[in-house]
Structures are given as structure tokens and as C-alpha cells.
Amino acid sequence: MYKKNLQLFSAKKKLYLYCLYLIAFSALGFYFIKPDDVIMLFTLQVIFSIASAPPIVLLWSMYADTADYSEWKTGRRATGLIFSASTFAQKFGMAAGGAILMWLLSYFGICC
């Protein structure tokens, strides 16, 4: 049973990475398209939007798999700790990213 769950987690990881690659390449494609090529712009936007949906769900699903693995490995439930640590990491990353952006804008004299 554990091997089957590990294979399922591996499939989630691969799908997550494939979606991220598709997001990156479709976003990069906007740079090379002429502004008057509306059909291609819409096509890339649809690809970008469709590829952006699965990683959100997969990420939280992989957090749950991590909590299950932790319980299986240690015999203790740490679901709250795992989910709260992941939420803290996301919030810290957003705050740090915003702070770095503001410092850069201030350094170059664009803002504040």
C-alpha cells in the first residue's frame, strides 16, 4: 500500500513540474509575439490559465501526502504542524518578495 501511495505522490510531483514548465514557456511566449497577433495572444493566455490551475490543488494535496508520510514514518500525527509550517513559509515568502521589491524600487528612485 505504501508503494502505491509513493507512486501516486511521484505522479503528482511530475504533473506539478510539467504544469510549471508549461506556465513558464507560455509566459515566455508572450515576449516573442507581436502585439497585433491577437489569436496567438489569446491562445497562449488560455494555455497559461489552464496550466495554472492544477499546481494549486496539487500543492495542497502533496502537503497532505507529506503529513501522511510523517505519520507513517514516526507514528505521530503532525498534520497541523505541516500545514501551518507551509502556510507560514508562503506568507513569509510573499512578505519577503514584497519587501525586496520595494527596496529595489526605492533604491532606483522609482518609489518612495
N, CA, C and O atoms as a printed pandas DataFrame, in Angstrom:
     atom_number atom_name residue_name chain_id  residue_number  x_coord  y_coord  z_coord
0              1         N          MET        A               1    0.822   -1.189    0.000
1              2        CA          MET        A               1    0.000    0.000    0.000
2              3         C          MET        A               1    0.869    1.257    0.000
3              4         O          MET        A               1    0.568    2.232   -0.689
4              5         N          TYR        A               2    1.945    1.223    0.776
5              6        CA          TYR        A               2    2.813    2.399    0.843
6              7         C          TYR        A               2    3.457    2.667   -0.516
7              8         O          TYR        A               2    3.586    3.820   -0.929
8              9         N          LYS        A               3    3.862    1.598   -1.210
9             10        CA          LYS        A               3    4.489    1.779   -2.520
10            11         C          LYS        A               3    3.512    2.427   -3.499
11            12         O          LYS        A               3    3.900    3.283   -4.294
12            13         N          LYS        A               4    2.261    2.022   -3.437
13            14        CA          LYS        A               4    1.250    2.609   -4.313
14            15         C          LYS        A               4    1.079    4.096   -4.010
15            16         O          LYS        A               4    0.962    4.905   -4.930
16            17         N          ASN        A               5    1.065    4.460   -2.730
17            18        CA          ASN        A               5    0.939    5.871   -2.356
18            19         C          ASN        A               5    2.150    6.662   -2.808
19            20         O          ASN        A               5    2.016    7.806   -3.244
20            21         N          LEU        A               6    3.336    6.067   -2.707
21            22        CA          LEU        A               6    4.551    6.749   -3.143
22            23         C          LEU        A               6    4.526    6.973   -4.654
23            24         O          LEU        A               6    4.959    8.023   -5.127
24            25         N          GLN        A               7    4.028    6.003   -5.411
25            26        CA          GLN        A               7    3.917    6.171   -6.855
26            27         C          GLN        A               7    2.919    7.267   -7.195
27            28         O          GLN        A               7    3.136    8.033   -8.134
28            29         N          LEU        A               8    1.848    7.347   -6.454
29            30        CA          LEU        A               8    0.857    8.396   -6.681
30            31         C          LEU        A               8    1.459    9.763   -6.387
31            32         O          LEU        A               8    1.210   10.720   -7.119
32            33         N          PHE        A               9    2.257    9.861   -5.310
33            34        CA          PHE        A               9    2.921   11.126   -4.983
34            35         C          PHE        A               9    3.902   11.494   -6.084
35            36         O          PHE        A               9    4.015   12.666   -6.443
36            37         N          SER        A              10    4.608   10.518   -6.623
37            38        CA          SER        A              10    5.549   10.781   -7.710
38            39         C          SER        A              10    4.814   11.305   -8.938
39            40         O          SER        A              10    5.311   12.200   -9.622
40            41         N          ALA        A              11    3.645   10.759   -9.220
41            42        CA          ALA        A              11    2.858   11.242  -10.357
42            43         C          ALA        A              11    2.395   12.677  -10.114
43            44         O          ALA        A              11    2.355   13.481  -11.045
44            45         N          LYS        A              12    2.047   12.997   -8.879
45            46        CA          LYS        A              12    1.641   14.367   -8.556
46            47         C          LYS        A              12    2.806   15.326   -8.754
47            48         O          LYS        A              12    2.637   16.428   -9.275
48            49         N          LYS        A              13    3.973   14.898   -8.338
49            50        CA          LYS        A              13    5.155   15.758   -8.475
50            51         C          LYS        A              13    5.471   16.004   -9.948
51            52         O          LYS        A              13    5.779   17.130  -10.339
52            53         N          LYS        A              14    5.397   14.962  -10.756
53            54        CA          LYS        A              14    5.669   15.118  -12.189
54            55         C          LYS        A              14    4.645   16.043  -12.843
55            56         O          LYS        A              14    5.007   16.919  -13.628
56            57         N          LEU        A              15    3.378   15.849  -12.521
57            58        CA          LEU        A              15    2.334   16.709  -13.079
58            59         C          LEU        A              15    2.534   18.154  -12.635
59            60         O          LEU        A              15    2.342   19.080  -13.422
60            61         N          TYR        A              16    2.917   18.347  -11.377
61            62        CA          TYR        A              16    3.182   19.689  -10.849
62            63         C          TYR        A              16    4.311   20.346  -11.640
63            64         O          TYR        A              16    4.196   21.502  -12.049
64            65         N          LEU        A              17    5.396   19.610  -11.854
65            66        CA          LEU        A              17    6.532   20.168  -12.595
66            67         C          LEU        A              17    6.181   20.428  -14.057
67            68         O          LEU        A              17    6.575   21.455  -14.610
68            69         N          TYR        A              18    5.450   19.520  -14.688
69            70        CA          TYR        A              18    5.046   19.733  -16.082
70            71         C          TYR        A              18    4.185   20.988  -16.210
71            72         O          TYR        A              18    4.350   21.769  -17.147
72            73         N          CYS        A              19    3.280   21.174  -15.275
73            74        CA          CYS        A              19    2.440   22.380  -15.307
74            75         C          CYS        A              19    3.280   23.638  -15.131
75            76         O          CYS        A              19    3.044   24.639  -15.807
76            77         N          LEU        A              20    4.262   23.596  -14.228
77            78        CA          LEU        A              20    5.118   24.766  -14.035
78            79         C          LEU        A              20    5.938   25.070  -15.288
79            80         O          LEU        A              20    6.112   26.234  -15.648
80            81         N          TYR        A              21    6.441   24.030  -15.952
81            82        CA          TYR        A              21    7.171   24.245  -17.210
82            83         C          TYR        A              21    6.254   24.844  -18.271
83            84         O          TYR        A              21    6.648   25.759  -18.994
84            85         N          LEU        A              22    5.039   24.329  -18.361
85            86        CA          LEU        A              22    4.082   24.847  -19.338
86            87         C          LEU        A              22    3.733   26.305  -19.038
87            88         O          LEU        A              22    3.598   27.114  -19.956
88            89         N          ILE        A              23    3.588   26.636  -17.772
89            90        CA          ILE        A              23    3.329   28.022  -17.377
90            91         C          ILE        A              23    4.499   28.909  -17.785
91            92         O          ILE        A              23    4.303   29.984  -18.352
92            93         N          ALA        A              24    5.716   28.455  -17.495
93            94        CA          ALA        A              24    6.903   29.264  -17.801
94            95         C          ALA        A              24    7.056   29.479  -19.302
95            96         O          ALA        A              24    7.320   30.598  -19.742
96            97         N          PHE        A              25    6.894   28.427  -20.086
97            98        CA          PHE        A              25    7.075   28.571  -21.532
98            99         C          PHE        A              25    5.957   29.384  -22.177
99           100         O          PHE        A              25    6.203   30.140  -23.117
100          101         N          SER        A              26    4.734   29.234  -21.679
101          102        CA          SER        A              26    3.656   30.047  -22.247
102          103         C          SER        A              26    3.820   31.511  -21.852
103          104         O          SER        A              26    3.504   32.401  -22.642
104          105         N          ALA        A              27    4.306   31.770  -20.652
105          106        CA          ALA        A              27    4.564   33.161  -20.254
106          107         C          ALA        A              27    5.719   33.745  -21.057
107          108         O          ALA        A              27    5.687   34.917  -21.434
108          109         N          LEU        A              28    6.726   32.940  -21.317
109          110        CA          LEU        A              28    7.859   33.392  -22.124
110          111         C          LEU        A              28    7.430   33.667  -23.562
111          112         O          LEU        A              28    7.989   34.540  -24.226
112          113         N          GLY        A              29    6.446   32.925  -24.035
113          114        CA          GLY        A              29    5.954   33.119  -25.391
114          115         C          GLY        A              29    5.367   34.494  -25.633
115          116         O          GLY        A              29    5.396   34.989  -26.759
116          117         N          PHE        A              30    4.834   35.121  -24.594
117          118        CA          PHE        A              30    4.282   36.468  -24.742
118          119         C          PHE        A              30    5.344   37.472  -25.181
119          120         O          PHE        A              30    5.028   38.467  -25.833
120          121         N          TYR        A              31    6.574   37.218  -24.831
121          122        CA          TYR        A              31    7.657   38.139  -25.176
122          123         C          TYR        A              31    7.924   38.151  -26.682
123          124         O          TYR        A              31    8.307   39.179  -27.241
124          125         N          PHE        A              32    7.719   37.007  -27.334
125          126        CA          PHE        A              32    8.075   36.868  -28.741
126          127         C          PHE        A              32    6.914   37.109  -29.699
127          128         O          PHE        A              32    7.120   37.109  -30.913
128          129         N          ILE        A              33    5.727   37.310  -29.202
129          130        CA          ILE        A              33    4.559   37.503  -30.065
130          131         C          ILE        A              33    4.361   38.989  -30.337
131          132         O          ILE        A              33    4.518   39.831  -29.453
132          133         N          LYS        A              34    4.017   39.283  -31.571
133          134        CA          LYS        A              34    3.723   40.670  -31.938
134          135         C          LYS        A              34    2.396   41.096  -31.299
135          136         O          LYS        A              34    1.484   40.278  -31.175
136          137         N          PRO        A              35    2.280   42.343  -30.899
137          138        CA          PRO        A              35    1.050   42.799  -30.232
138          139         C          PRO        A              35   -0.208   42.700  -31.091
139          140         O          PRO        A              35   -1.311   42.635  -30.549
140          141         N          ASP        A              36   -0.071   42.688  -32.409
141          142        CA          ASP        A              36   -1.263   42.621  -33.256
142          143         C          ASP        A              36   -1.709   41.188  -33.546
143          144         O          ASP        A              36   -2.724   40.991  -34.215
144          145         N          ASP        A              37   -0.981   40.192  -33.063
145          146        CA          ASP        A              37   -1.353   38.790  -33.253
146          147         C          ASP        A              37   -2.268   38.350  -32.100
147          148         O          ASP        A              37   -1.852   37.643  -31.183
148          149         N          VAL        A              38   -3.519   38.792  -32.182
149          150        CA          VAL        A              38   -4.465   38.602  -31.088
150          151         C          VAL        A              38   -4.797   37.127  -30.873
151          152         O          VAL        A              38   -4.938   36.687  -29.732
152          153         N          ILE        A              39   -4.923   36.368  -31.945
153          154        CA          ILE        A              39   -5.269   34.945  -31.823
154          155         C          ILE        A              39   -4.198   34.207  -31.025
155          156         O          ILE        A              39   -4.515   33.416  -30.137
156          157         N          MET        A              40   -2.947   34.463  -31.338
157          158        CA          MET        A              40   -1.859   33.801  -30.617
158          159         C          MET        A              40   -1.793   34.263  -29.159
159          160         O          MET        A              40   -1.498   33.469  -28.266
160          161         N          LEU        A              41   -2.063   35.533  -28.924
161          162        CA          LEU        A              41   -2.083   36.038  -27.551
162          163         C          LEU        A              41   -3.163   35.337  -26.727
163          164         O          LEU        A              41   -2.919   34.923  -25.594
164          165         N          PHE        A              42   -4.354   35.207  -27.304
165          166        CA          PHE        A              42   -5.430   34.524  -26.592
166          167         C          PHE        A              42   -5.116   33.045  -26.393
167          168         O          PHE        A              42   -5.414   32.480  -25.341
168          169         N          THR        A              43   -4.517   32.421  -27.400
169          170        CA          THR        A              43   -4.153   31.009  -27.290
170          171         C          THR        A              43   -3.164   30.794  -26.152
171          172         O          THR        A              43   -3.338   29.890  -25.335
172          173         N          LEU        A              44   -2.133   31.619  -26.101
173          174        CA          LEU        A              44   -1.159   31.494  -25.017
174          175         C          LEU        A              44   -1.789   31.783  -23.662
175          176         O          LEU        A              44   -1.446   31.144  -22.667
176          177         N          GLN        A              45   -2.703   32.736  -23.618
177          178        CA          GLN        A              45   -3.360   33.048  -22.345
178          179         C          GLN        A              45   -4.211   31.881  -21.874
179          180         O          GLN        A              45   -4.249   31.589  -20.678
180          181         N          VAL        A              46   -4.893   31.209  -22.792
181          182        CA          VAL        A              46   -5.697   30.042  -22.424
182          183         C          VAL        A              46   -4.797   28.925  -21.907
183          184         O          VAL        A              46   -5.105   28.302  -20.891
184          185         N          ILE        A              47   -3.686   28.667  -22.600
185          186        CA          ILE        A              47   -2.736   27.642  -22.149
186          187         C          ILE        A              47   -2.197   27.992  -20.765
187          188         O          ILE        A              47   -2.127   27.141  -19.879
188          189         N          PHE        A              48   -1.818   29.253  -20.595
189          190        CA          PHE        A              48   -1.286   29.712  -19.310
190          191         C          PHE        A              48   -2.313   29.525  -18.199
191          192         O          PHE        A              48   -1.979   29.050  -17.114
192          193         N          SER        A              49   -3.547   29.894  -18.466
193          194        CA          SER        A              49   -4.593   29.806  -17.443
194          195         C          SER        A              49   -4.931   28.363  -17.087
195          196         O          SER        A              49   -5.097   28.034  -15.912
196          197         N          ILE        A              50   -5.033   27.507  -18.093
197          198        CA          ILE        A              50   -5.347   26.102  -17.829
198          199         C          ILE        A              50   -4.207   25.429  -17.073
199          200         O          ILE        A              50   -4.452   24.623  -16.175
200          201         N          ALA        A              51   -2.964   25.752  -17.426
201          202        CA          ALA        A              51   -1.816   25.148  -16.748
202          203         C          ALA        A              51   -1.628   25.699  -15.340
203          204         O          ALA        A              51   -0.949   25.076  -14.524
204          205         N          SER        A              52   -2.212   26.849  -15.043
205          206        CA          SER        A              52   -2.048   27.452  -13.715
206          207         C          SER        A              52   -2.963   26.837  -12.661
207          208         O          SER        A              52   -2.704   27.000  -11.469
208          209         N          ALA        A              53   -4.002   26.151  -13.053
209          210        CA          ALA        A              53   -4.958   25.615  -12.084
210          211         C          ALA        A              53   -4.450   24.382  -11.328
211          212         O          ALA        A              53   -4.542   24.368  -10.101
212          213         N          PRO        A              54   -3.920   23.350  -11.989
213          214        CA          PRO        A              54   -3.538   22.134  -11.250
214          215         C          PRO        A              54   -2.473   22.322  -10.172
215          216         O          PRO        A              54   -2.580   21.678   -9.128
216          217         N          PRO        A              55   -1.457   23.159  -10.356
217          218        CA          PRO        A              55   -0.447   23.258   -9.294
218          219         C          PRO        A              55   -0.995   23.716   -7.946
219          220         O          PRO        A              55   -0.469   23.319   -6.906
220          221         N          ILE        A              56   -2.026   24.529   -7.940
221          222        CA          ILE        A              56   -2.592   24.999   -6.674
222          223         C          ILE        A              56   -3.187   23.822   -5.899
223          224         O          ILE        A              56   -2.946   23.671   -4.701
224          225         N          VAL        A              57   -3.954   23.006   -6.585
225          226        CA          VAL        A              57   -4.575   21.849   -5.943
226          227         C          VAL        A              57   -3.523   20.804   -5.596
227          228         O          VAL        A              57   -3.557   20.222   -4.512
228          229         N          LEU        A              58   -2.594   20.568   -6.506
229          230        CA          LEU        A              58   -1.566   19.558   -6.274
230          231         C          LEU        A              58   -0.671   19.907   -5.095
231          232         O          LEU        A              58   -0.257   19.016   -4.353
232          233         N          LEU        A              59   -0.369   21.173   -4.912
233          234        CA          LEU        A              59    0.495   21.577   -3.809
234          235         C          LEU        A              59   -0.120   21.193   -2.468
235          236         O          LEU        A              59    0.555   20.609   -1.620
236          237         N          TRP        A              60   -1.395   21.515   -2.270
237          238        CA          TRP        A              60   -2.040   21.183   -1.004
238          239         C          TRP        A              60   -2.233   19.676   -0.863
239          240         O          TRP        A              60   -2.206   19.148    0.249
240          241         N          SER        A              61   -2.425   18.993   -1.962
241          242        CA          SER        A              61   -2.526   17.543   -1.915
242          243         C          SER        A              61   -1.193   16.919   -1.506
243          244         O          SER        A              61   -1.165   15.935   -0.767
244          245         N          MET        A              62   -0.093   17.493   -1.986
245          246        CA          MET        A              62    1.224   16.976   -1.604
246          247         C          MET        A              62    1.540   17.295   -0.145
247          248         O          MET        A              62    2.247   16.530    0.511
248          249         N          TYR        A              63    1.030   18.405    0.370
249          250        CA          TYR        A              63    1.179   18.676    1.808
250          251         C          TYR        A              63    0.485   17.583    2.622
251          252         O          TYR        A              63    1.027   17.106    3.619
252          253         N          ALA        A              64   -0.712   17.193    2.194
253          254        CA          ALA        A              64   -1.434   16.128    2.893
254          255         C          ALA        A              64   -0.677   14.810    2.798
255          256         O          ALA        A              64   -0.624   14.055    3.769
256          257         N          ASP        A              65   -0.090   14.525    1.636
257          258        CA          ASP        A              65    0.714   13.312    1.490
258          259         C          ASP        A              65    1.929   13.348    2.413
259          260         O          ASP        A              65    2.322   12.324    2.971
260          261         N          THR        A              66    2.517   14.525    2.570
261          262        CA          THR        A              66    3.653   14.670    3.473
262          263         C          THR        A              66    3.228   14.405    4.914
263          264         O          THR        A              66    3.957   13.764    5.671
264          265         N          ALA        A              67    2.061   14.893    5.288
265          266        CA          ALA        A              67    1.551   14.640    6.638
266          267         C          ALA        A              67    1.297   13.151    6.846
267          268         O          ALA        A              67    1.607   12.614    7.910
268          269         N          ASP        A              68    0.736   12.481    5.844
269          270        CA          ASP        A              68    0.501   11.042    5.947
270          271         C          ASP        A              68    1.812   10.277    6.040
271          272         O          ASP        A              68    1.927    9.331    6.820
272          273         N          TYR        A              69    2.796   10.679    5.253
273          274        CA          TYR        A              69    4.102   10.024    5.299
274          275         C          TYR        A              69    4.754   10.220    6.668
275          276         O          TYR        A              69    5.352    9.294    7.216
276          277         N          SER        A              70    4.635   11.418    7.209
277          278        CA          SER        A              70    5.198   11.700    8.529
278          279         C          SER        A              70    4.557   10.815    9.594
279          280         O          SER        A              70    5.239   10.290   10.474
280          281         N          GLU        A              71    3.248   10.659    9.504
281          282        CA          GLU        A              71    2.568    9.791   10.466
282          283         C          GLU        A              71    3.002    8.342   10.292
283          284         O          GLU        A              71    3.205    7.635   11.279
284          285         N          TRP        A              72    3.145    7.899    9.062
285          286        CA          TRP        A              72    3.566    6.528    8.801
286          287         C          TRP        A              72    4.992    6.296    9.303
287          288         O          TRP        A              72    5.285    5.239    9.862
288          289         N          LYS        A              73    5.873    7.268    9.108
289          290        CA          LYS        A              73    7.278    7.113    9.464
290          291         C          LYS        A              73    7.508    7.219   10.972
291          292         O          LYS        A              73    8.290    6.450   11.531
292          293         N          THR        A              74    6.837    8.161   11.633
293          294        CA          THR        A              74    7.106    8.412   13.050
294          295         C          THR        A              74    6.054    7.831   13.985
295          296         O          THR        A              74    6.318    7.637   15.172
296          297         N          GLY        A              75    4.872    7.552   13.463
297          298        CA          GLY        A              75    3.797    7.058   14.310
298          299         C          GLY        A              75    3.046    8.162   15.036
299          300         O          GLY        A              75    2.149    7.880   15.831
300          301         N          ARG        A              76    3.395    9.398   14.778
301          302        CA          ARG        A              76    2.730   10.548   15.409
302          303         C          ARG        A              76    2.142   11.443   14.326
303          304         O          ARG        A              76    2.735   11.636   13.264
304          305         N          ARG        A              77    0.973   11.977   14.616
305          306        CA          ARG        A              77    0.339   12.876   13.651
306          307         C          ARG        A              77    0.943   14.264   13.777
307          308         O          ARG        A              77    1.064   14.806   14.875
308          309         N          ALA        A              78    1.316   14.824   12.654
309          310        CA          ALA        A              78    1.873   16.177   12.637
310          311         C          ALA        A              78    1.193   17.010   11.555
311          312         O          ALA        A              78    1.801   17.912   10.980
312          313         N          THR        A              79   -0.055   16.703   11.287
313          314        CA          THR        A              79   -0.776   17.373   10.209
314          315         C          THR        A              79   -0.846   18.879   10.425
315          316         O          THR        A              79   -0.581   19.655    9.507
316          317         N          GLY        A              80   -1.198   19.288   11.627
317          318        CA          GLY        A              80   -1.295   20.720   11.921
318          319         C          GLY        A              80    0.035   21.424   11.761
319          320         O          GLY        A              80    0.102   22.529   11.223
320          321         N          LEU        A              81    1.097   20.782   12.230
321          322        CA          LEU        A              81    2.428   21.367   12.118
322          323         C          LEU        A              81    2.847   21.515   10.659
323          324         O          LEU        A              81    3.409   22.540   10.275
324          325         N          ILE        A              82    2.580   20.504    9.854
325          326        CA          ILE        A              82    2.979   20.540    8.443
326          327         C          ILE        A              82    2.201   21.615    7.688
327          328         O          ILE        A              82    2.787   22.390    6.933
328          329         N          PHE        A              83    0.907   21.664    7.885
329          330        CA          PHE        A              83    0.108   22.666    7.178
330          331         C          PHE        A              83    0.403   24.082    7.668
331          332         O          PHE        A              83    0.440   25.019    6.870
332          333         N          SER        A              84    0.612   24.243    8.973
333          334        CA          SER        A              84    0.910   25.590    9.475
334          335         C          SER        A              84    2.296   26.041    9.035
335          336         O          SER        A              84    2.494   27.221    8.744
336          337         N          ALA        A              85    3.262   25.122    8.981
337          338        CA          ALA        A              85    4.601   25.487    8.509
338          339         C          ALA        A              85    4.572   25.877    7.036
339          340         O          ALA        A              85    5.254   26.817    6.628
340          341         N          SER        A              86    3.793   25.167    6.244
341          342        CA          SER        A              86    3.707   25.513    4.823
342          343         C          SER        A              86    3.011   26.858    4.629
343          344         O          SER        A              86    3.412   27.646    3.773
344          345         N          THR        A              87    1.983   27.119    5.411
345          346        CA          THR        A              87    1.301   28.411    5.322
346          347         C          THR        A              87    2.222   29.541    5.757
347          348         O          THR        A              87    2.247   30.603    5.134
348          349         N          PHE        A              88    2.983   29.310    6.834
349          350        CA          PHE        A              88    3.940   30.321    7.285
350          351         C          PHE        A              88    4.986   30.587    6.210
351          352         O          PHE        A              88    5.328   31.741    5.949
352          353         N          ALA        A              89    5.498   29.525    5.582
353          354        CA          ALA        A              89    6.514   29.699    4.541
354          355         C          ALA        A              89    5.961   30.498    3.365
355          356         O          ALA        A              89    6.663   31.342    2.808
356          357         N          GLN        A              90    4.719   30.243    2.986
357          358        CA          GLN        A              90    4.109   31.000    1.896
358          359         C          GLN        A              90    3.952   32.469    2.270
359          360         O          GLN        A              90    4.265   33.349    1.469
360          361         N          LYS        A              91    3.475   32.737    3.468
361          362        CA          LYS        A              91    3.280   34.127    3.892
362          363         C          LYS        A              91    4.614   34.848    4.040
363          364         O          LYS        A              91    4.731   36.018    3.675
364          365         N          PHE        A              92    5.614   34.161    4.570
365          366        CA          PHE        A              92    6.935   34.766    4.704
366          367         C          PHE        A              92    7.527   35.071    3.333
367          368         O          PHE        A              92    8.133   36.124    3.133
368          369         N          GLY        A              93    7.350   34.145    2.386
369          370        CA          GLY        A              93    7.846   34.374    1.028
370          371         C          GLY        A              93    7.176   35.555    0.357
371          372         O          GLY        A              93    7.831   36.340   -0.328
372          373         N          MET        A              94    5.866   35.684    0.550
373          374        CA          MET        A              94    5.162   36.832   -0.031
374          375         C          MET        A              94    5.622   38.140    0.602
375          376         O          MET        A              94    5.793   39.142   -0.093
376          377         N          ALA        A              95    5.823   38.135    1.914
377          378        CA          ALA        A              95    6.274   39.349    2.599
378          379         C          ALA        A              95    7.695   39.708    2.185
379          380         O          ALA        A              95    7.994   40.877    1.942
380          381         N          ALA        A              96    8.569   38.715    2.105
381          382        CA          ALA        A              96    9.956   38.971    1.709
382          383         C          ALA        A              96   10.021   39.457    0.267
383          384         O          ALA        A              96   10.783   40.372   -0.046
384          385         N          GLY        A              97    9.228   38.853   -0.610
385          386        CA          GLY        A              97    9.199   39.293   -2.005
386          387         C          GLY        A              97    8.725   40.723   -2.143
387          388         O          GLY        A              97    9.297   41.498   -2.910
388          389         N          GLY        A              98    7.689   41.078   -1.412
389          390        CA          GLY        A              98    7.192   42.454   -1.445
390          391         C          GLY        A              98    8.197   43.437   -0.888
391          392         O          GLY        A              98    8.361   44.534   -1.422
392          393         N          ALA        A              99    8.879   43.048    0.193
393          394        CA          ALA        A              99    9.880   43.934    0.794
394          395         C          ALA        A              99   11.063   44.140   -0.142
395          396         O          ALA        A              99   11.545   45.262   -0.300
396          397         N          ILE        A             100   11.527   43.069   -0.757
397          398        CA          ILE        A             100   12.655   43.185   -1.695
398          399         C          ILE        A             100   12.271   44.059   -2.876
399          400         O          ILE        A             100   13.067   44.887   -3.319
400          401         N          LEU        A             101   11.066   43.885   -3.386
401          402        CA          LEU        A             101   10.597   44.712   -4.493
402          403         C          LEU        A             101   10.576   46.185   -4.105
403          404         O          LEU        A             101   11.032   47.033   -4.873
404          405         N          MET        A             102   10.059   46.495   -2.939
405          406        CA          MET        A             102   10.000   47.892   -2.505
406          407         C          MET        A             102   11.392   48.471   -2.271
407          408         O          MET        A             102   11.638   49.637   -2.578
408          409         N          TRP        A             103   12.303   47.661   -1.729
409          410        CA          TRP        A             103   13.675   48.135   -1.540
410          411         C          TRP        A             103   14.329   48.441   -2.883
411          412         O          TRP        A             103   15.027   49.444   -3.029
412          413         N          LEU        A             104   14.097   47.568   -3.862
413          414        CA          LEU        A             104   14.670   47.804   -5.191
414          415         C          LEU        A             104   14.069   49.045   -5.839
415          416         O          LEU        A             104   14.795   49.848   -6.426
416          417         N          LEU        A             105   12.757   49.211   -5.740
417          418        CA          LEU        A             105   12.123   50.400   -6.301
418          419         C          LEU        A             105   12.632   51.666   -5.617
419          420         O          LEU        A             105   12.843   52.685   -6.273
420          421         N          SER        A             106   12.825   51.605   -4.323
421          422        CA          SER        A             106   13.343   52.757   -3.589
422          423         C          SER        A             106   14.797   53.029   -3.954
423          424         O          SER        A             106   15.201   54.184   -4.086
424          425         N          TYR        A             107   15.577   51.975   -4.116
425          426        CA          TYR        A             107   16.996   52.115   -4.449
426          427         C          TYR        A             107   17.184   52.808   -5.800
427          428         O          TYR        A             107   18.071   53.646   -5.962
428          429         N          PHE        A             108   16.340   52.448   -6.761
429          430        CA          PHE        A             108   16.449   53.041   -8.089
430          431         C          PHE        A             108   15.648   54.337   -8.222
431          432         O          PHE        A             108   15.570   54.899   -9.314
432          433         N          GLY        A             109   15.061   54.811   -7.147
433          434        CA          GLY        A             109   14.376   56.093   -7.139
434          435         C          GLY        A             109   13.025   56.100   -7.825
435          436         O          GLY        A             109   12.536   57.164   -8.203
436          437         N          ILE        A             110   12.418   54.955   -7.992
437          438        CA          ILE        A             110   11.127   54.877   -8.669
438          439         C          ILE        A             110    9.991   55.146   -7.692
439          440         O          ILE        A             110    8.968   55.724   -8.060
440          441         N          CYS        A             111   10.172   54.731   -6.476
441          442        CA          CYS        A             111    9.108   54.853   -5.480
442          443         C          CYS        A             111    9.680   55.360   -4.160
443          444         O          CYS        A             111   10.848   55.136   -3.844
444          445         N          CYS        A             112    8.855   56.030   -3.418
445          446        CA          CYS        A             112    9.123   56.470   -2.034
446          447         C          CYS        A             112   10.514   57.022   -1.854
447          448         O          CYS        A             112   10.879   57.428   -0.751
